[in-house]
Amino acid sequence: MSFQRILSVGLILSLLATSCTSNKSLEQEKAQPSAEKINQDAAAPVVAPAARKPAYRLAALDTAHFSPSFIRGLKESIQRESYAVRGKWLILSETDSIAFPADLPEQQPVTYTGTAQGRAYQLTVIRQNYSTIRYTAEVKQAGKSLARTTGTADLNPSFYTAAEVPVDTQSQTAYGAYEFLPTTSRQQNFAVLIGIGKDADKAEIYASELAAWRNAPTLRRK
């Protein structure tokens, strides 16, 4: 190989090396932030990563105003983690709540009466708290007692799903009511229904096993 050819090859290699070095320098320069950008980043406030929204968890049940048996039934009925009882409200979620029936005065007797086919029906209830009533139900005919039952009853734990809809035997119109079920097993197939809101002056007795209460009329508050 001649000296001139060797010199030409060396010159070409030198130019290639210089070109590669220049390109690398340009890439590094482009990758570096400008002084203005560095100053902007330094002046920007530090923002913490967005906190994960916690799962909705409600406070424990307020057991002061409810019977233990009602609370057990409520837990079994709802079968969810996020719910609470606060005052007279059952809170099912952040946007869904329902009030416990509190139309009747607490710790005061309220009497409902009605007559049908020569019989006099009477129901006296005392609302003990948000879940429980004490009741006395009696049927008389010609002044003689045909049947009398007394006890305590808890609000049906699934009351929040839908109200009962009995039919007023006098007006033949349906109305909303809450169902209370006896707390003792000996009084099965027996229920007390108390009207809701403007219908709180109405009540029903369902007692399929007590002949004296079959076909009883709608009772009205005295």
C-alpha positions, 0 to 999 in steps of 0.5 A: 500500500502506498504512503498516499493511500495510507494517509487517505485511509487515516484521514477518513477514519479520523473524520468518522471518529470526529463525526461520532464524537460530535453526534454523541455530544449533540445527543447528550446536550439534547438530553440535558435540561436547560437552565430555565427548565431547572429553575422552573422545576426548583420553583414548582411546589412539591406535590405528594402522590395522590392518596388512595381513597379509603374504603367506606367504613362506618362506625359500629352499631349503636346498641344503646337504643336497640335490642340485642336480638334485633341487632343480630337479625339486622346483621344477618339481614344486611350481610355487608361490611359498610353500614351503621346505626346512628341515632334513628338512622340506619346508614347503608352507604354514603348516599343511602339511609332510612329512618327507624320508625319513631312515630309513636312516643317513646315509653308512653302507651298508645291504644288502638281499637276496632269492632267487627261482627260483635267483637271489640278488638284492642291493642296497646303498645309502648315503644321502648326504643327504636327497635322494640315495642311491648304490646297487649292485644285483647278481643272481647265479645259481650264484655267477655274476653275471648283472647288476650296476649302480651309480650315484646316484639322487635321490628322486622330486621329487613324493614329497610327493604320495603314496608308492609302494605296492609289494606285498611278494612274501612277505606279499602285502601292500602297503607304503609306499615312496619312489622313487629315480630314477637321475641319469643318462639311461643308466639309464632305466626303473630305480628303487630303492624304499625302504620308509618307517618300519617298512617301511624294512627292505624294498626293491624294484628296478624295471628293466624293461630289465634281464632279470635284474631282472624279477620280482625279489622284495621284498628285505629288510635283512640 
